[in-house]
């Protein structure tokens, strides 16, 4: 399993996100490659990432956002 976590430079959720992802992986007892990345608006646009933080599991956003831009 691959878990990708993308955040804007100003996102304050990284510490809680890391703890929640770690707890979920341990609770579900799955092998996972976990990646945390702070990205720019330009990178978010290229990756079609809409929210911050955004979490993708095996390339699928777990909470897709219907909005323009990166917030």
N, CA, C, O and CB atoms as a CASP TS submission, in Angstrom:
PFRMAT TS
TARGET T0000
AUTHOR 0000-0000-0000
METHOD Language model
MODEL 1
PARENT N/A
ATOM      1  N   UNK     1       0.849  -1.160   0.000  1.00  0.00           N
ATOM      2  CA  UNK     1       0.000   0.000   0.000  1.00  0.00           C
ATOM      3  C   UNK     1       0.899   1.227   0.000  1.00  0.00           C
ATOM      4  O   UNK     1       1.947   1.246   0.644  1.00  0.00           O
ATOM      5  CB  UNK     1      -0.968  -0.005   1.215  1.00  0.00           C
ATOM      6  N   UNK     2       0.470   2.256  -0.736  1.00  0.00           N
ATOM      7  CA  UNK     2       1.195   3.517  -0.764  1.00  0.00           C
ATOM      8  C   UNK     2       0.269   4.624  -0.270  1.00  0.00           C
ATOM      9  O   UNK     2      -0.825   4.815  -0.800  1.00  0.00           O
ATOM     10  CB  UNK     2       1.726   3.828  -2.195  1.00  0.00           C
ATOM     11  N   UNK     3       0.719   5.350   0.749  1.00  0.00           N
ATOM     12  CA  UNK     3      -0.046   6.462   1.307  1.00  0.00           C
ATOM     13  C   UNK     3       0.758   7.730   1.072  1.00  0.00           C
ATOM     14  O   UNK     3       1.883   7.863   1.554  1.00  0.00           O
ATOM     15  CB  UNK     3      -0.350   6.251   2.838  1.00  0.00           C
ATOM     16  N   UNK     4       0.171   8.661   0.325  1.00  0.00           N
ATOM     17  CA  UNK     4       0.835   9.927   0.033  1.00  0.00           C
ATOM     18  C   UNK     4       0.052  11.049   0.705  1.00  0.00           C
ATOM     19  O   UNK     4      -1.164  11.159   0.542  1.00  0.00           O
ATOM     20  CB  UNK     4       0.949  10.166  -1.507  1.00  0.00           C
ATOM     21  N   UNK     5       0.763  11.877   1.458  1.00  0.00           N
ATOM     22  CA  UNK     5       0.139  12.988   2.168  1.00  0.00           C
ATOM     23  C   UNK     5       0.759  14.282   1.659  1.00  0.00           C
ATOM     24  O   UNK     5       1.966  14.489   1.776  1.00  0.00           O
ATOM     25  CB  UNK     5       0.316  12.850   3.719  1.00  0.00           C
ATOM     26  N   UNK     6      -0.070  15.146   1.094  1.00  0.00           N
ATOM     27  CA  UNK     6       0.385  16.404   0.523  1.00  0.00           C
ATOM     28  C   UNK     6      -0.167  17.561   1.331  1.00  0.00           C
ATOM     29  O   UNK     6      -1.344  17.575   1.695  1.00  0.00           O
ATOM     30  CB  UNK     6      -0.035  16.523  -0.950  1.00  0.00           C
ATOM     31  N   UNK     7       0.703  18.548   1.614  1.00  0.00           N
ATOM     32  CA  UNK     7       0.305  19.702   2.410  1.00  0.00           C
ATOM     33  C   UNK     7       0.863  20.969   1.797  1.00  0.00           C
ATOM     34  O   UNK     7       1.941  20.962   1.202  1.00  0.00           O
ATOM     35  CB  UNK     7       0.777  19.557   3.865  1.00  0.00           C
ATOM     36  N   UNK     8       0.116  22.066   1.945  1.00  0.00           N
ATOM     37  CA  UNK     8       0.616  23.370   1.532  1.00  0.00           C
ATOM     38  C   UNK     8       1.643  23.846   2.557  1.00  0.00           C
ATOM     39  O   UNK     8       1.741  23.297   3.654  1.00  0.00           O
ATOM     40  CB  UNK     8      -0.550  24.400   1.385  1.00  0.00           C
ATOM     41  N   UNK     9       2.403  24.870   2.187  1.00  0.00           N
ATOM     42  CA  UNK     9       3.434  25.399   3.086  1.00  0.00           C
ATOM     43  C   UNK     9       2.838  25.882   4.405  1.00  0.00           C
ATOM     44  O   UNK     9       3.480  25.755   5.448  1.00  0.00           O
ATOM     45  CB  UNK     9       4.188  26.542   2.409  1.00  0.00           C
ATOM     46  N   UNK    10       1.632  26.430   4.382  1.00  0.00           N
ATOM     47  CA  UNK    10       1.026  26.969   5.587  1.00  0.00           C
ATOM     48  C   UNK    10       0.130  26.006   6.351  1.00  0.00           C
ATOM     49  O   UNK    10      -0.502  26.405   7.329  1.00  0.00           O
ATOM     50  CB  UNK    10       0.251  28.154   5.236  1.00  0.00           C
ATOM     51  N   UNK    11       0.061  24.771   5.935  1.00  0.00           N
ATOM     52  CA  UNK    11      -0.818  23.792   6.581  1.00  0.00           C
ATOM     53  C   UNK    11      -0.289  23.453   7.972  1.00  0.00           C
ATOM     54  O   UNK    11       0.869  23.067   8.127  1.00  0.00           O
ATOM     55  CB  UNK    11      -0.938  22.508   5.721  1.00  0.00           C
ATOM     56  N   UNK    12      -1.135  23.597   8.966  1.00  0.00           N
ATOM     57  CA  UNK    12      -0.739  23.312  10.336  1.00  0.00           C
ATOM     58  C   UNK    12      -1.113  21.925  10.816  1.00  0.00           C
ATOM     59  O   UNK    12      -0.988  21.629  12.005  1.00  0.00           O
ATOM     60  CB  UNK    12      -1.340  24.308  11.236  1.00  0.00           C
ATOM     61  N   UNK    13      -1.572  21.061   9.908  1.00  0.00           N
ATOM     62  CA  UNK    13      -2.094  19.753  10.306  1.00  0.00           C
ATOM     63  C   UNK    13      -1.071  18.626  10.250  1.00  0.00           C
ATOM     64  O   UNK    13      -1.420  17.475  10.512  1.00  0.00           O
ATOM     65  CB  UNK    13      -3.248  19.399   9.441  1.00  0.00           C
ATOM     66  N   UNK    14       0.185  18.924   9.914  1.00  0.00           N
ATOM     67  CA  UNK    14       1.142  17.843   9.677  1.00  0.00           C
ATOM     68  C   UNK    14       1.352  16.944  10.897  1.00  0.00           C
ATOM     69  O   UNK    14       1.338  15.721  10.756  1.00  0.00           O
ATOM     70  CB  UNK    14       2.464  18.425   9.253  1.00  0.00           C
ATOM     71  N   UNK    15       1.542  17.502  12.064  1.00  0.00           N
ATOM     72  CA  UNK    15       1.804  16.684  13.249  1.00  0.00           C
ATOM     73  C   UNK    15       0.653  15.727  13.542  1.00  0.00           C
ATOM     74  O   UNK    15       0.875  14.541  13.789  1.00  0.00           O
ATOM     75  CB  UNK    15       2.053  17.578  14.459  1.00  0.00           C
ATOM     76  N   UNK    16      -0.567  16.238  13.515  1.00  0.00           N
ATOM     77  CA  UNK    16      -1.747  15.392  13.764  1.00  0.00           C
ATOM     78  C   UNK    16      -1.935  14.378  12.639  1.00  0.00           C
ATOM     79  O   UNK    16      -2.287  13.227  12.896  1.00  0.00           O
ATOM     80  CB  UNK    16      -3.017  16.261  13.910  1.00  0.00           C
ATOM     81  N   UNK    17      -1.704  14.793  11.406  1.00  0.00           N
ATOM     82  CA  UNK    17      -1.825  13.881  10.267  1.00  0.00           C
ATOM     83  C   UNK    17      -0.842  12.725  10.395  1.00  0.00           C
ATOM     84  O   UNK    17      -1.210  11.568  10.191  1.00  0.00           O
ATOM     85  CB  UNK    17      -1.591  14.631   8.946  1.00  0.00           C
ATOM     86  N   UNK    18       0.402  13.033  10.730  1.00  0.00           N
ATOM     87  CA  UNK    18       1.406  11.970  10.902  1.00  0.00           C
ATOM     88  C   UNK    18       0.969  10.977  11.982  1.00  0.00           C
ATOM     89  O   UNK    18       1.078   9.765  11.799  1.00  0.00           O
ATOM     90  CB  UNK    18       2.783  12.579  11.268  1.00  0.00           C
ATOM     91  N   UNK    19       0.475  11.497  13.102  1.00  0.00           N
ATOM     92  CA  UNK    19       0.031  10.624  14.194  1.00  0.00           C
ATOM     93  C   UNK    19      -1.153   9.767  13.763  1.00  0.00           C
ATOM     94  O   UNK    19      -1.197   8.576  14.072  1.00  0.00           O
ATOM     95  CB  UNK    19      -0.345  11.457  15.426  1.00  0.00           C
ATOM     96  N   UNK    20      -2.106  10.355  13.058  1.00  0.00           N
ATOM     97  CA  UNK    20      -3.288   9.603  12.619  1.00  0.00           C
ATOM     98  C   UNK    20      -2.937   8.533  11.592  1.00  0.00           C
ATOM     99  O   UNK    20      -3.451   7.417  11.656  1.00  0.00           O
ATOM    100  CB  UNK    20      -4.325  10.551  12.034  1.00  0.00           C
ATOM    101  N   UNK    21      -2.070   8.867  10.654  1.00  0.00           N
ATOM    102  CA  UNK    21      -1.675   7.878   9.644  1.00  0.00           C
ATOM    103  C   UNK    21      -0.916   6.736  10.308  1.00  0.00           C
ATOM    104  O   UNK    21      -1.172   5.566  10.022  1.00  0.00           O
ATOM    105  CB  UNK    21      -0.805   8.533   8.537  1.00  0.00           C
ATOM    106  N   UNK    22       0.007   7.073  11.185  1.00  0.00           N
ATOM    107  CA  UNK    22       0.783   6.045  11.899  1.00  0.00           C
ATOM    108  C   UNK    22      -0.151   5.123  12.684  1.00  0.00           C
ATOM    109  O   UNK    22       0.004   3.902  12.639  1.00  0.00           O
ATOM    110  CB  UNK    22       1.816   6.703  12.856  1.00  0.00           C
ATOM    111  N   UNK    23      -1.116   5.698  13.400  1.00  0.00           N
ATOM    112  CA  UNK    23      -2.058   4.900  14.193  1.00  0.00           C
ATOM    113  C   UNK    23      -2.913   4.009  13.302  1.00  0.00           C
ATOM    114  O   UNK    23      -3.160   2.852  13.644  1.00  0.00           O
ATOM    115  CB  UNK    23      -2.955   5.813  15.032  1.00  0.00           C
ATOM    116  N   UNK    24      -3.367   4.527  12.170  1.00  0.00           N
ATOM    117  CA  UNK    24      -4.212   3.736  11.269  1.00  0.00           C
ATOM    118  C   UNK    24      -3.442   2.562  10.675  1.00  0.00           C
ATOM    119  O   UNK    24      -3.969   1.452  10.587  1.00  0.00           O
ATOM    120  CB  UNK    24      -4.765   4.617  10.145  1.00  0.00           C
ATOM    121  N   UNK    25      -2.201   2.801  10.269  1.00  0.00           N
ATOM    122  CA  UNK    25      -1.379   1.730   9.694  1.00  0.00           C
ATOM    123  C   UNK    25      -1.133   0.644  10.748  1.00  0.00           C
ATOM    124  O   UNK    25      -1.214  -0.548  10.454  1.00  0.00           O
ATOM    125  CB  UNK    25      -0.023   2.295   9.163  1.00  0.00           C
ATOM    126  N   UNK    26      -0.834   1.070  11.967  1.00  0.00           N
ATOM    127  CA  UNK    26      -0.601   0.092  13.048  1.00  0.00           C
ATOM    128  C   UNK    26      -1.876  -0.666  13.390  1.00  0.00           C
ATOM    129  O   UNK    26      -1.850  -1.887  13.543  1.00  0.00           O
ATOM    130  CB  UNK    26      -0.062   0.797  14.305  1.00  0.00           C
ATOM    131  N   UNK    27      -2.991   0.050  13.511  1.00  0.00           N
ATOM    132  CA  UNK    27      -4.263  -0.584  13.885  1.00  0.00           C
ATOM    133  C   UNK    27      -4.705  -1.601  12.839  1.00  0.00           C
ATOM    134  O   UNK    27      -5.185  -2.683  13.176  1.00  0.00           O
ATOM    135  CB  UNK    27      -5.355   0.478  14.072  1.00  0.00           C
ATOM    136  N   UNK    28      -4.541  -1.244  11.573  1.00  0.00           N
ATOM    137  CA  UNK    28      -4.963  -2.140  10.486  1.00  0.00           C
ATOM    138  C   UNK    28      -3.905  -3.187  10.163  1.00  0.00           C
ATOM    139  O   UNK    28      -4.157  -4.116   9.396  1.00  0.00           O
ATOM    140  CB  UNK    28      -5.280  -1.334   9.233  1.00  0.00           C
ATOM    141  N   UNK    29      -2.715  -3.035  10.752  1.00  0.00           N
ATOM    142  CA  UNK    29      -1.616  -3.981  10.574  1.00  0.00           C
ATOM    143  C   UNK    29      -1.321  -4.227   9.092  1.00  0.00           C
ATOM    144  O   UNK    29      -1.301  -5.364   8.619  1.00  0.00           O
ATOM    145  CB  UNK    29      -1.942  -5.303  11.271  1.00  0.00           C
ATOM    146  N   UNK    30      -1.092  -3.109   8.372  1.00  0.00           N
ATOM    147  CA  UNK    30      -0.780  -3.206   6.949  1.00  0.00           C
ATOM    148  C   UNK    30       0.633  -2.700   6.694  1.00  0.00           C
ATOM    149  O   UNK    30       1.142  -1.843   7.415  1.00  0.00           O
ATOM    150  CB  UNK    30      -1.800  -2.411   6.107  1.00  0.00           C
ATOM    151  N   UNK    31       1.246  -3.239   5.668  1.00  0.00           N
ATOM    152  CA  UNK    31       2.540  -2.732   5.223  1.00  0.00           C
ATOM    153  C   UNK    31       2.257  -1.550   4.302  1.00  0.00           C
ATOM    154  O   UNK    31       1.507  -1.674   3.334  1.00  0.00           O
ATOM    155  CB  UNK    31       3.394  -3.851   4.493  1.00  0.00           C
ATOM    156  N   UNK    32       2.857  -0.409   4.607  1.00  0.00           N
ATOM    157  CA  UNK    32       2.582   0.784   3.811  1.00  0.00           C
ATOM    158  C   UNK    32       3.829   1.625   3.632  1.00  0.00           C
ATOM    159  O   UNK    32       4.615   1.808   4.561  1.00  0.00           O
ATOM    160  CB  UNK    32       1.486   1.615   4.458  1.00  0.00           C
ATOM    161  N   UNK    33       3.994   2.126   2.432  1.00  0.00           N
ATOM    162  CA  UNK    33       4.987   3.160   2.161  1.00  0.00           C
ATOM    163  C   UNK    33       4.251   4.479   2.393  1.00  0.00           C
ATOM    164  O   UNK    33       3.263   4.764   1.715  1.00  0.00           O
ATOM    165  CB  UNK    33       5.601   3.052   0.676  1.00  0.00           C
ATOM    166  N   UNK    34       4.720   5.277   3.337  1.00  0.00           N
ATOM    167  CA  UNK    34       4.051   6.528   3.679  1.00  0.00           C
ATOM    168  C   UNK    34       4.960   7.691   3.323  1.00  0.00           C
ATOM    169  O   UNK    34       6.121   7.740   3.727  1.00  0.00           O
ATOM    170  CB  UNK    34       3.672   6.567   5.182  1.00  0.00           C
ATOM    171  N   UNK    35       4.408   8.629   2.558  1.00  0.00           N
ATOM    172  CA  UNK    35       5.165   9.792   2.098  1.00  0.00           C
ATOM    173  C   UNK    35       4.443  11.061   2.537  1.00  0.00           C
ATOM    174  O   UNK    35       3.240  11.205   2.317  1.00  0.00           O
ATOM    175  CB  UNK    35       5.348   9.767   0.549  1.00  0.00           C
ATOM    176  N   UNK    36       5.180  11.978   3.157  1.00  0.00           N
ATOM    177  CA  UNK    36       4.650  13.292   3.529  1.00  0.00           C
ATOM    178  C   UNK    36       5.417  14.335   2.728  1.00  0.00           C
ATOM    179  O   UNK    36       6.648  14.353   2.739  1.00  0.00           O
ATOM    180  CB  UNK    36       4.773  13.556   5.083  1.00  0.00           C
ATOM    181  N   UNK    37       4.676  15.217   2.022  1.00  0.00           N
ATOM    182  CA  UNK    37       5.336  16.243   1.213  1.00  0.00           C
ATOM    183  C   UNK    37       4.621  17.577   1.334  1.00  0.00           C
ATOM    184  O   UNK    37       3.397  17.648   1.224  1.00  0.00           O
ATOM    185  CB  UNK    37       5.397  15.814  -0.251  1.00  0.00           C
ATOM    186  N   UNK    38       5.381  18.620   1.557  1.00  0.00           N
ATOM    187  CA  UNK    38       4.864  19.990   1.442  1.00  0.00           C
ATOM    188  C   UNK    38       5.074  20.385  -0.011  1.00  0.00           C
ATOM    189  O   UNK    38       6.168  20.232  -0.553  1.00  0.00           O
ATOM    190  CB  UNK    38       5.589  21.006   2.449  1.00  0.00           C
ATOM    191  N   UNK    39       4.018  20.895  -0.638  1.00  0.00           N
ATOM    192  CA  UNK    39       4.091  21.234  -2.049  1.00  0.00           C
ATOM    193  C   UNK    39       3.611  22.662  -2.294  1.00  0.00           C
ATOM    194  O   UNK    39       2.879  23.240  -1.490  1.00  0.00           O
ATOM    195  CB  UNK    39       3.267  20.250  -2.874  1.00  0.00           C
ATOM    196  N   UNK    40       4.040  23.205  -3.418  1.00  0.00           N
ATOM    197  CA  UNK    40       3.647  24.550  -3.820  1.00  0.00           C
ATOM    198  C   UNK    40       2.313  24.490  -4.556  1.00  0.00           C
ATOM    199  O   UNK    40       1.834  23.416  -4.921  1.00  0.00           O
ATOM    200  CB  UNK    40       4.736  25.202  -4.709  1.00  0.00           C
ATOM    201  N   UNK    41       1.726  25.663  -4.765  1.00  0.00           N
ATOM    202  CA  UNK    41       0.488  25.733  -5.544  1.00  0.00           C
ATOM    203  C   UNK    41       0.691  25.149  -6.938  1.00  0.00           C
ATOM    204  O   UNK    41      -0.185  24.458  -7.457  1.00  0.00           O
ATOM    205  CB  UNK    41      -0.003  27.186  -5.645  1.00  0.00           C
ATOM    206  N   UNK    42       1.842  25.425  -7.544  1.00  0.00           N
ATOM    207  CA  UNK    42       2.137  24.920  -8.891  1.00  0.00           C
ATOM    208  C   UNK    42       2.211  23.387  -8.900  1.00  0.00           C
ATOM    209  O   UNK    42       1.680  22.738  -9.801  1.00  0.00           O
ATOM    210  CB  UNK    42       3.466  25.520  -9.410  1.00  0.00           C
ATOM    211  N   UNK    43       2.870  22.823  -7.897  1.00  0.00           N
ATOM    212  CA  UNK    43       2.952  21.357  -7.797  1.00  0.00           C
ATOM    213  C   UNK    43       1.572  20.763  -7.561  1.00  0.00           C
ATOM    214  O   UNK    43       1.228  19.737  -8.148  1.00  0.00           O
ATOM    215  CB  UNK    43       3.913  20.938  -6.661  1.00  0.00           C
ATOM    216  N   UNK    44       0.778  21.401  -6.704  1.00  0.00           N
ATOM    217  CA  UNK    44      -0.578  20.917  -6.422  1.00  0.00           C
ATOM    218  C   UNK    44      -1.416  20.903  -7.686  1.00  0.00           C
ATOM    219  O   UNK    44      -2.158  19.953  -7.935  1.00  0.00           O
ATOM    220  CB  UNK    44      -1.254  21.785  -5.353  1.00  0.00           C
ATOM    221  N   UNK    45      -1.299  21.955  -8.484  1.00  0.00           N
ATOM    222  CA  UNK    45      -2.045  22.026  -9.737  1.00  0.00           C
ATOM    223  C   UNK    45      -1.636  20.899 -10.685  1.00  0.00           C
ATOM    224  O   UNK    45      -2.487  20.255 -11.298  1.00  0.00           O
ATOM    225  CB  UNK    45      -1.828  23.388 -10.409  1.00  0.00           C
ATOM    226  N   UNK    46      -0.339  20.669 -10.798  1.00  0.00           N
ATOM    227  CA  UNK    46       0.159  19.611 -11.682  1.00  0.00           C
ATOM    228  C   UNK    46      -0.307  18.226 -11.224  1.00  0.00           C
ATOM    229  O   UNK    46      -0.568  17.349 -12.048  1.00  0.00           O
ATOM    230  CB  UNK    46       1.690  19.652 -11.742  1.00  0.00           C
ATOM    231  N   UNK    47      -0.408  18.037  -9.901  1.00  0.00           N
ATOM    232  CA  UNK    47      -0.840  16.754  -9.340  1.00  0.00           C
ATOM    233  C   UNK    47      -2.358  16.654  -9.180  1.00  0.00           C
ATOM    234  O   UNK    47      -2.884  15.611  -8.792  1.00  0.00           O
ATOM    235  CB  UNK    47      -0.178  16.536  -7.999  1.00  0.00           C
ATOM    236  N   UNK    48      -3.058  17.765  -9.488  1.00  0.00           N
ATOM    237  CA  UNK    48      -4.514  17.865  -9.325  1.00  0.00           C
ATOM    238  C   UNK    48      -4.926  17.657  -7.874  1.00  0.00           C
ATOM    239  O   UNK    48      -5.952  17.037  -7.591  1.00  0.00           O
ATOM    240  CB  UNK    48      -5.223  16.843 -10.218  1.00  0.00           C
ATOM    241  N   UNK    49      -4.116  18.181  -6.958  1.00  0.00           N
ATOM    242  CA  UNK    49      -4.399  18.158  -5.529  1.00  0.00           C
ATOM    243  C   UNK    49      -5.187  19.416  -5.197  1.00  0.00           C
ATOM    244  O   UNK    49      -4.781  20.508  -5.596  1.00  0.00           O
ATOM    245  CB  UNK    49      -3.082  18.066  -4.680  1.00  0.00           C
ATOM    246  N   UNK    50      -6.293  19.299  -4.483  1.00  0.00           N
ATOM    247  CA  UNK    50      -7.154  20.447  -4.203  1.00  0.00           C
ATOM    248  C   UNK    50      -7.085  20.931  -2.773  1.00  0.00           C
ATOM    249  O   UNK    50      -7.120  22.141  -2.552  1.00  0.00           O
ATOM    250  CB  UNK    50      -8.558  20.109  -4.528  1.00  0.00           C
ATOM    251  N   UNK    51      -6.989  20.062  -1.801  1.00  0.00           N
ATOM    252  CA  UNK    51      -7.040  20.470  -0.400  1.00  0.00           C
ATOM    253  C   UNK    51      -5.736  20.216   0.325  1.00  0.00           C
ATOM    254  O   UNK    51      -4.885  19.460  -0.144  1.00  0.00           O
ATOM    255  CB  UNK    51      -8.154  19.753   0.307  1.00  0.00           C
ATOM    256  N   UNK    52      -5.590  20.846   1.459  1.00  0.00           N
ATOM    257  CA  UNK    52      -4.396  20.646   2.269  1.00  0.00           C
ATOM    258  C   UNK    52      -4.823  20.445   3.722  1.00  0.00           C
ATOM    259  O   UNK    52      -5.431  21.328   4.327  1.00  0.00           O
ATOM    260  CB  UNK    52      -3.412  21.853   2.134  1.00  0.00           C
ATOM    261  N   UNK    53      -4.504  19.292   4.268  1.00  0.00           N
ATOM    262  CA  UNK    53      -3.769  18.210   3.638  1.00  0.00           C
ATOM    263  C   UNK    53      -4.664  17.360   2.731  1.00  0.00           C
ATOM    264  O   UNK    53      -5.884  17.322   2.889  1.00  0.00           O
ATOM    265  CB  UNK    53      -3.126  17.339   4.698  1.00  0.00           C
ATOM    266  N   UNK    54      -4.032  16.692   1.796  1.00  0.00           N
ATOM    267  CA  UNK    54      -4.702  15.693   0.960  1.00  0.00           C
ATOM    268  C   UNK    54      -3.996  14.367   1.170  1.00  0.00           C
ATOM    269  O   UNK    54      -2.767  14.307   1.214  1.00  0.00           O
ATOM    270  CB  UNK    54      -4.696  16.106  -0.559  1.00  0.00           C
ATOM    271  N   UNK    55      -4.774  13.310   1.298  1.00  0.00           N
ATOM    272  CA  UNK    55      -4.221  11.977   1.516  1.00  0.00           C
ATOM    273  C   UNK    55      -4.693  11.078   0.388  1.00  0.00           C
ATOM    274  O   UNK    55      -5.890  10.952   0.133  1.00  0.00           O
ATOM    275  CB  UNK    55      -4.642  11.403   2.906  1.00  0.00           C
ATOM    276  N   UNK    56      -3.731  10.454  -0.284  1.00  0.00           N
ATOM    277  CA  UNK    56      -4.040   9.517  -1.360  1.00  0.00           C
ATOM    278  C   UNK    56      -3.593   8.130  -0.938  1.00  0.00           C
ATOM    279  O   UNK    56      -2.487   7.954  -0.426  1.00  0.00           O
ATOM    280  CB  UNK    56      -3.358   9.939  -2.693  1.00  0.00           C
ATOM    281  N   UNK    57      -4.454   7.149  -1.153  1.00  0.00           N
ATOM    282  CA  UNK    57      -4.098   5.758  -0.908  1.00  0.00           C
ATOM    283  C   UNK    57      -4.091   5.063  -2.250  1.00  0.00           C
ATOM    284  O   UNK    57      -5.103   4.991  -2.947  1.00  0.00           O
ATOM    285  CB  UNK    57      -5.088   5.064   0.094  1.00  0.00           C
ATOM    286  N   UNK    58      -2.911   4.549  -2.597  1.00  0.00           N
ATOM    287  CA  UNK    58      -2.709   3.928  -3.903  1.00  0.00           C
ATOM    288  C   UNK    58      -3.211   4.843  -5.027  1.00  0.00           C
ATOM    289  O   UNK    58      -3.834   4.389  -5.986  1.00  0.00           O
ATOM    290  CB  UNK    58      -3.426   2.566  -3.964  1.00  0.00           C
ATOM    291  N   UNK    59      -2.922   6.146  -4.881  1.00  0.00           N
ATOM    292  CA  UNK    59      -3.231   7.124  -5.921  1.00  0.00           C
ATOM    293  C   UNK    59      -4.630   7.691  -5.900  1.00  0.00           C
ATOM    294  O   UNK    59      -4.957   8.523  -6.746  1.00  0.00           O
ATOM    295  CB  UNK    59      -3.006   6.521  -7.217  1.00  0.00           C
ATOM    296  N   UNK    60      -5.478   7.274  -4.961  1.00  0.00           N
ATOM    297  CA  UNK    60      -6.868   7.738  -4.895  1.00  0.00           C
ATOM    298  C   UNK    60      -7.050   8.642  -3.673  1.00  0.00           C
ATOM    299  O   UNK    60      -6.770   8.242  -2.542  1.00  0.00           O
ATOM    300  CB  UNK    60      -7.855   6.529  -4.836  1.00  0.00           C
ATOM    301  N   UNK    61      -7.523   9.865  -3.921  1.00  0.00           N
ATOM    302  CA  UNK    61      -7.760  10.820  -2.842  1.00  0.00           C
ATOM    303  C   UNK    61      -8.882  10.296  -1.950  1.00  0.00           C
ATOM    304  O   UNK    61      -9.951   9.936  -2.443  1.00  0.00           O
ATOM    305  CB  UNK    61      -8.114  12.227  -3.407  1.00  0.00           C
ATOM    306  N   UNK    62      -8.642  10.252  -0.635  1.00  0.00           N
ATOM    307  CA  UNK    62      -9.663   9.712   0.271  1.00  0.00           C
ATOM    308  C   UNK    62     -10.778  10.713   0.542  1.00  0.00           C
ATOM    309  O   UNK    62     -11.846  10.318   1.008  1.00  0.00           O
ATOM    310  CB  UNK    62      -9.027   9.291   1.586  1.00  0.00           C
ATOM    311  N   UNK    63     -10.561  12.001   0.263  1.00  0.00           N
ATOM    312  CA  UNK    63     -11.579  13.037   0.412  1.00  0.00           C
ATOM    313  C   UNK    63     -11.474  14.009  -0.750  1.00  0.00           C
ATOM    314  O   UNK    63     -10.986  15.126  -0.578  1.00  0.00           O
ATOM    315  CB  UNK    63     -11.428  13.780   1.766  1.00  0.00           C
ATOM    316  N   UNK    64     -11.921  13.603  -1.925  1.00  0.00           N
ATOM    317  CA  UNK    64     -11.777  14.491  -3.087  1.00  0.00           C
ATOM    318  C   UNK    64     -12.530  15.805  -2.876  1.00  0.00           C
ATOM    319  O   UNK    64     -13.640  15.824  -2.344  1.00  0.00           O
ATOM    320  CB  UNK    64     -12.288  13.793  -4.362  1.00  0.00           C
ATOM    321  N   UNK    65     -11.909  16.889  -3.300  1.00  0.00           N
ATOM    322  CA  UNK    65     -12.485  18.231  -3.148  1.00  0.00           C
ATOM    323  C   UNK    65     -12.979  18.721  -4.500  1.00  0.00           C
ATOM    324  O   UNK    65     -12.297  18.570  -5.514  1.00  0.00           O
ATOM    325  CB  UNK    65     -11.446  19.226  -2.553  1.00  0.00           C
ATOM    326  N   UNK    66     -14.164  19.306  -4.506  1.00  0.00           N
ATOM    327  CA  UNK    66     -14.736  19.894  -5.715  1.00  0.00           C
ATOM    328  C   UNK    66     -14.565  21.399  -5.662  1.00  0.00           C
ATOM    329  O   UNK    66     -15.527  22.139  -5.454  1.00  0.00           O
ATOM    330  CB  UNK    66     -16.234  19.516  -5.870  1.00  0.00           C
ATOM    331  N   UNK    67     -13.322  21.849  -5.853  1.00  0.00           N
ATOM    332  CA  UNK    67     -13.045  23.280  -5.826  1.00  0.00           C
ATOM    333  C   UNK    67     -11.864  23.580  -6.724  1.00  0.00           C
ATOM    334  O   UNK    67     -11.096  22.689  -7.087  1.00  0.00           O
ATOM    335  CB  UNK    67     -12.772  23.767  -4.388  1.00  0.00           C
ATOM    336  N   UNK    68     -11.732  24.835  -7.073  1.00  0.00           N
ATOM    337  CA  UNK    68     -10.601  25.256  -7.902  1.00  0.00           C
ATOM    338  C   UNK    68      -9.445  25.663  -7.003  1.00  0.00           C
ATOM    339  O   UNK    68      -9.666  26.190  -5.913  1.00  0.00           O
ATOM    340  CB  UNK    68     -11.001  26.426  -8.844  1.00  0.00           C
ATOM    341  N   UNK    69      -8.231  25.429  -7.439  1.00  0.00           N
ATOM    342  CA  UNK    69      -7.059  25.868  -6.689  1.00  0.00           C
ATOM    343  C   UNK    69      -6.682  24.928  -5.562  1.00  0.00           C
ATOM    344  O   UNK    69      -7.265  23.858  -5.390  1.00  0.00           O
ATOM    345  CB  UNK    69      -7.295  27.230  -6.134  1.00  0.00           C
ATOM    346  N   UNK    70      -5.703  25.354  -4.810  1.00  0.00           N
ATOM    347  CA  UNK    70      -5.120  24.563  -3.724  1.00  0.00           C
ATOM    348  C   UNK    70      -5.272  25.353  -2.438  1.00  0.00           C
ATOM    349  O   UNK    70      -4.787  26.480  -2.342  1.00  0.00           O
ATOM    350  CB  UNK    70      -3.614  24.219  -4.000  1.00  0.00           C
ATOM    351  N   UNK    71      -5.937  24.777  -1.455  1.00  0.00           N
ATOM    352  CA  UNK    71      -6.118  25.513  -0.197  1.00  0.00           C
ATOM    353  C   UNK    71      -5.562  24.761   0.973  1.00  0.00           C
ATOM    354  O   UNK    71      -5.632  25.241   2.105  1.00  0.00           O
ATOM    355  CB  UNK    71      -7.573  25.807   0.043  1.00  0.00           C
TER
END
